[in-house]
């Protein structure tokens, strides 16, 4: 009976939330690169084992494997389905931010884990009360469909999160000629480890609507990119939803409370050094592939590379794309497909293939049998990567749309000889 209630809830909430378009193919790419875009680097990292599913993180039952999930999120938290799952470290825990949530309270959800052995799955504890999970709530902003938390960072013992808001109507998100966008991104802060949040400031309405943030020591970067001592936040961003190139910015960690401290990558000078501007209007893309929406960047300490993951639904680059670089501003490698839904046992396995006249799987959410699944939101666990100087195994979450859930994935990379 519990599974029937969960299934009914999934269908009902998806129907009324308007959350129906996360994996639709963009129709008109935008944001052409400028001549200041860094040149491509030669390929230096190859995929020795493409991404594969470790476990299903959300829901009570894994329909592909016909077994209960580790986290039993409906039984424990009245949470039937969700997407994203963006990990970040805070106070010796890994927190995960989830998007549009199908459950007793709707909204968006936040969980944490102390699990450091992802090979057998990751055990999650959702922030909750005695009834159900507690949605992430930020006063004075809209938090409907496509208005979600999409990054977090811990600075000075405070939890900061980045959220999208002011989304256009979902039915207009991918209309031909329309400008698809989530509106703007904002920064909020919590002083009680994610129980409550306070709005701080608008972050962007241009090129940093979705962001991925990595904190590094300033000493590890070029003096042309940041000065002084201490730590800096390296911020990668995308603008128009799934029609954007990727942009770059930097902010001193101890000045995260002020948007005016952000500096934007404005291209390379004649000597090949990065230049910065205080104006977002001057921001330049770091490579040319205007298909990006959700993205995740990490610095891999084993192979000493920056690794970027993002989803693409263009026919020539369909799947989860991966690029690598030695420096945040590049040059970035050409994209490689780290997960393809057909080639890597997605469709007809843990992602539903919505063929109208035949059936190859039993994983569809109820009453969504004609609706295809789709891969998106590849968010890396930077601190859980393993390896040595010649190879690394990375772990990341990935959303599958139908079924509406989040899975834990892994892939192995190695440096070219």
Residue pairs with C-beta under 8 A, 6 or more apart in sequence:
2 60
2 74
2 75
3 60
3 61
5 74
6 59
6 60
6 74
6 80
7 80
7 365
7 366
8 366
9 80
9 102
9 103
10 80
10 81
10 102
10 365
10 366
10 404
11 365
11 366
11 367
11 368
13 80
13 81
13 102
13 103
13 106
14 20
14 102
14 365
14 368
14 404
17 100
17 102
17 106
17 144
17 145
18 144
18 145
18 169
18 170
18 171
19 100
19 145
19 146
19 170
20 170
21 170
21 173
21 174
22 83
22 374
22 376
22 399
22 401
23 313
23 372
23 373
23 374
23 375
23 376
23 401
24 173
24 174
24 313
25 174
25 313
25 314
26 174
26 180
26 242
26 243
26 291
26 313
26 314
27 174
27 176
28 176
28 177
28 243
29 243
29 290
29 291
29 314
30 240
30 243
30 244
30 290
31 207
31 239
31 240
31 243
31 244
31 245
31 285
31 290
32 288
32 290
33 245
33 284
33 285
33 287
33 288
34 267
34 284
34 285
36 266
36 267
36 268
36 284
37 267
37 284
37 285
37 286
37 287
37 288
38 268
38 286
38 287
38 329
38 330
38 331
38 332
39 330
39 331
40 287
40 330
40 331
40 332
40 333
40 334
41 325
41 326
41 330
41 331
41 332
41 333
42 333
43 333
43 334
43 336
43 416
44 305
44 324
44 333
44 415
44 416
45 303
45 305
45 307
45 324
45 333
45 413
45 414
45 415
45 416
46 336
46 413
46 414
46 415
46 416
47 322
47 336
47 338
47 411
47 412
47 413
48 391
48 412
48 413
48 414
49 393
49 411
49 412
50 337
50 338
50 339
50 340
50 343
50 344
50 411
51 320
51 338
51 339
51 344
51 396
51 398
51 409
51 410
51 411
52 344
52 345
52 409
52 410
52 411
53 64
53 345
53 349
53 350
53 407
53 408
53 409
54 118
54 119
54 120
54 121
54 395
54 407
54 408
54 409
54 410
55 62
55 69
55 70
55 120
55 121
55 122
55 407
55 408
56 62
56 64
56 65
56 69
56 350
56 405
56 406
56 407
56 408
57 69
57 70
57 71
57 85
57 121
57 122
57 124
57 397
57 405
57 406
57 407
57 408
58 69
58 71
58 73
58 79
58 81
58 82
58 85
58 98
58 405
58 406
59 69
59 73
59 74
59 80
59 81
59 403
59 405
60 68
60 69
60 72
60 73
60 74
60 75
60 80
61 67
61 68
61 69
62 68
62 69
62 350
63 362
63 363
63 403
64 349
64 350
64 361
64 363
70 121
70 122
70 123
71 123
71 124
73 79
73 80
73 124
73 126
73 133
74 80
74 103
76 126
76 128
77 103
77 109
77 126
77 128
77 132
77 133
78 103
78 104
78 105
78 131
78 132
78 133
79 101
79 102
79 103
79 104
79 109
79 126
79 132
79 133
80 102
80 103
81 101
81 102
81 103
81 365
81 403
81 404
81 405
82 98
82 99
82 100
82 101
82 102
82 103
82 108
82 109
82 404
82 405
82 406
83 98
83 99
83 100
83 376
83 377
83 399
83 401
83 404
83 405
83 406
84 97
84 98
84 99
84 148
84 149
84 150
84 294
84 377
84 379
84 397
84 399
84 406
85 96
85 97
85 98
85 377
85 379
85 397
85 399
85 406
86 96
86 97
86 98
86 149
86 150
86 151
86 152
86 296
86 377
86 379
86 397
87 94
87 95
87 96
87 379
87 380
87 381
87 382
87 397
88 94
88 95
88 97
88 151
88 152
88 153
88 154
88 213
89 95
89 154
89 383
90 112
90 152
90 154
90 159
90 193
90 194
91 154
91 157
91 193
92 114
93 112
93 113
93 114
94 112
94 113
94 114
94 115
94 381
94 383
94 384
95 110
95 111
95 112
95 152
95 159
95 194
96 110
96 111
96 112
96 113
96 124
96 397
97 108
97 110
97 136
97 148
97 149
97 150
97 151
97 152
97 161
98 108
98 109
98 110
98 111
98 149
98 406
99 108
99 148
99 149
99 150
99 377
99 399
100 108
100 145
100 146
100 148
101 107
101 108
101 109
101 133
101 135
102 404
103 109
103 132
103 133
104 131
104 132
104 133
105 132
105 133
105 134
105 135
106 135
107 135
107 136
107 137
107 143
108 135
108 136
108 143
108 148
108 149
109 126
109 127
109 133
109 134
109 135
109 136
110 126
110 127
110 134
110 136
110 149
110 194
111 124
111 125
111 126
111 127
112 124
112 125
112 127
112 194
113 122
113 123
113 124
113 125
115 122
115 123
116 384
118 381
118 384
118 395
118 408
118 410
119 410
121 408
122 408
126 133
126 134
127 133
127 134
127 194
127 195
128 134
134 195
135 143
136 143
136 149
136 161
136 163
136 194
136 197
137 143
137 196
137 197
138 163
138 186
138 188
138 197
138 198
138 199
139 197
139 198
139 199
140 199
141 147
141 163
141 165
141 166
141 186
141 199
142 165
142 166
142 167
143 163
143 165
144 167
145 167
145 170
146 164
146 167
146 170
146 173
146 182
146 241
147 163
147 164
147 165
147 166
147 167
147 182
147 183
148 163
148 164
149 161
149 162
149 163
150 162
150 163
150 164
150 185
150 210
150 211
150 294
151 161
151 162
151 211
151 212
151 213
152 159
152 160
152 161
152 162
153 160
153 213
153 215
153 233
153 256
154 160
155 215
155 233
155 253
155 254
155 256
156 254
158 189
158 190
158 191
159 189
159 190
159 191
159 193
159 194
160 187
160 188
160 189
160 190
160 200
160 256
161 187
161 188
161 189
161 190
161 197
162 185
162 186
162 187
162 203
162 211
162 213
163 185
163 186
163 188
164 182
164 183
164 184
164 185
164 209
164 210
165 182
165 183
165 184
165 185
165 186
166 182
166 183
166 184
167 173
167 181
167 182
167 183
168 178
168 179
168 180
168 181
168 182
168 183
172 178
172 180
173 180
173 241
174 180
179 240
180 240
180 241
180 242
180 243
181 209
181 239
181 240
181 241
182 209
182 210
182 241
183 205
183 209
184 202
184 203
184 204
184 205
184 209
185 202
185 203
185 204
185 205
185 208
185 209
185 210
185 211
186 199
186 200
186 201
186 202
186 203
187 199
187 200
187 201
187 203
187 256
187 259
188 197
188 198
188 199
188 200
189 197
189 198
189 200
189 257
190 196
190 197
190 198
200 257
201 258
201 259
202 259
203 211
203 259
204 211
204 237
204 239
204 280
206 239
206 280
206 281
206 283
207 237
207 238
207 239
207 244
207 247
207 280
207 283
208 235
208 237
208 238
208 239
208 247
208 249
208 280
209 237
209 238
209 239
209 240
209 241
209 244
210 237
210 238
210 241
210 292
210 293
210 294
210 295
211 235
211 236
211 237
211 238
212 235
212 236
212 237
212 295
212 296
212 297
212 308
213 233
213 234
213 235
213 236
214 233
214 234
214 236
214 297
214 298
214 299
214 328
214 382
215 231
215 232
215 233
215 234
215 253
216 231
216 232
216 234
216 299
217 230
217 231
217 232
218 226
218 227
218 228
218 229
218 230
218 231
218 232
218 252
219 229
221 232
221 234
221 250
221 327
221 328
222 273
222 274
222 327
224 269
224 273
224 274
224 275
224 276
225 250
225 274
225 276
225 328
225 329
226 232
226 250
226 252
228 252
230 252
230 253
230 254
231 252
231 253
231 254
232 250
232 251
232 252
232 253
233 250
233 251
233 252
233 253
233 256
234 248
234 249
234 250
234 297
234 328
235 248
235 249
235 250
235 251
235 262
236 246
236 247
236 248
236 286
236 295
236 297
236 308
236 328
237 246
237 247
237 248
237 249
238 244
238 245
238 246
238 247
238 292
238 293
238 294
238 295
238 310
239 245
239 247
241 293
242 291
242 292
242 293
242 311
242 313
243 290
243 291
243 293
244 290
244 291
244 292
244 293
245 285
245 286
245 287
245 288
245 289
245 290
245 292
246 285
246 286
246 287
246 289
246 292
246 295
246 308
246 310
247 264
247 265
247 283
247 284
247 285
247 286
248 264
248 265
248 283
248 286
248 328
248 329
249 262
249 263
249 264
249 265
249 280
249 283
250 262
250 263
250 265
250 276
251 261
251 262
251 263
252 261
255 261
260 278
262 278
262 280
263 276
263 277
263 278
264 276
264 277
264 278
264 279
264 280
264 282
264 283
265 274
265 275
265 276
265 283
265 284
265 286
265 328
265 329
266 275
266 276
266 277
266 282
266 283
266 284
267 274
267 275
267 284
268 274
268 275
268 329
269 275
274 327
274 329
277 283
286 328
286 329
286 330
286 332
287 323
287 330
287 332
289 312
289 317
289 321
289 335
291 310
291 312
291 313
291 314
291 317
292 310
292 312
293 310
293 311
293 376
294 310
294 311
294 376
294 377
294 378
294 379
295 308
295 309
295 310
296 308
296 309
296 310
296 378
296 379
296 380
296 396
297 306
297 307
297 308
297 309
297 380
298 306
298 307
298 380
298 382
298 385
298 394
299 305
299 306
299 307
299 382
300 306
300 307
300 382
300 385
300 387
300 392
300 394
301 385
302 385
302 386
302 387
302 388
302 389
302 391
302 392
303 387
303 389
303 390
303 391
303 392
303 413
303 414
303 415
304 326
304 389
305 324
305 325
305 326
306 324
306 325
306 326
306 327
306 328
307 322
307 323
307 324
307 380
307 394
307 413
308 322
308 323
308 324
308 325
308 332
309 320
309 321
309 322
309 338
309 378
309 379
309 380
309 396
310 320
310 321
310 378
311 319
311 320
311 321
311 375
311 376
311 377
311 378
312 318
312 319
312 321
312 335
313 374
317 335
317 337
318 337
318 340
318 341
319 337
319 338
319 339
319 340
319 341
319 344
319 375
320 337
320 338
320 339
320 340
320 375
320 378
320 398
321 335
321 336
321 337
321 338
322 335
322 336
322 337
322 338
322 413
323 332
323 333
323 334
323 335
323 336
324 332
324 333
324 413
325 331
325 332
325 333
337 343
338 378
338 411
339 346
339 375
339 378
339 398
339 409
339 411
340 346
341 347
341 351
341 373
341 374
341 375
346 373
346 375
346 400
347 353
347 360
347 361
347 373
348 360
348 361
349 361
349 363
350 363
350 400
350 403
350 407
351 361
351 363
351 373
351 374
351 375
351 400
351 401
351 402
352 361
352 363
352 364
352 365
352 368
352 369
352 371
352 372
352 373
352 402
352 403
353 360
353 361
353 372
353 373
354 364
354 369
354 370
354 371
354 372
354 373
354 402
356 370
359 369
363 373
363 402
363 403
364 371
364 373
364 402
364 403
365 402
365 403
365 404
368 402
371 401
371 402
372 401
372 402
373 400
373 401
373 402
373 403
374 400
374 401
374 402
375 398
375 399
375 400
375 401
376 398
376 399
376 401
377 397
377 398
377 399
377 406
378 396
378 397
378 398
378 409
379 396
379 397
379 398
380 394
380 395
380 396
381 394
381 395
381 396
381 397
384 395
385 392
385 393
385 394
385 395
386 392
386 393
387 393
389 415
390 414
390 415
391 412
391 413
391 414
391 415
392 412
392 413
392 414
393 410
393 411
393 412
393 413
394 410
394 411
394 412
394 413
395 408
395 409
395 410
396 408
396 409
396 410
396 411
397 406
397 407
397 408
397 409
398 406
398 407
398 409
399 405
399 406
399 407
400 406
400 407
